[in-house]
Amino acid sequence: MNLTDYLQKPIAERKQIVTEPVGIKDPLWLERLKTAVEKMNPFAVMFDQSLINEYWALKKA
């Protein structure tokens, strides 16, 4: 799955995806997003505006 496909899913499904444990086949961007959500630390997604926006969208949902 790439970031574009992920962002087109409903927010409830995206929230479920990021709360699952990090998998060995997860792409790097998803590992970073899962870590940020799990640790409640937006610094894990720093330097990527789309991941930063997604982090805050998930926090608001």
N, C-alpha and C positions, 0 to 999 in steps of 0.2 A: 504494500500500500504506500502511496506517496502522499505528500502533504495536501495536494489539491483534492485528491479523492477523499481524504480524511475530513477536510473542511466542508465538504458537501454533504456529509452525514448530519442527521439531526443532533442537536446539542445533547440529548439524553444518551444517544448511542456513543457520542464522542466522550462523554463523561465516564461511561462504562469502560470504554477502551483504556483511558488513562488511569483508571483505578486498578486495572489488572497488573499483576507483577511484570516487571521487565522481562521480556523473553529474549532468548538468544538470537532469534531471527528478526527482532525489531530493528528498524532503521535508526540511525543515530539521532535524528530529530525527534523520534517518538520516545526513545530512551531519555533524552533530555527533558521532554515535556512530562513524562511520567515521574521523573525524579523531582522536577519542580513542584508538581502537584502533591506528591507524597511528602516531601519535606517542607511544603509551603514556603518555597524559596524561589522567587522569580529570577534570581541570579543564574540559575541553571539554564535558562533560555535566553540569557543576554546575547546581544549581537545579532538576533534574528527577529525582526519586527513582527513577522507573521506569527511566530511562536509566542512572543510577548503578548500580542493581542489575543491569541487563543487562551493563554494562561489566565488572563483577566476575565475573558468571557466565561471560562469554566468556573472561576471563583464566584462570579456574579450569579451563575445558574444554580 
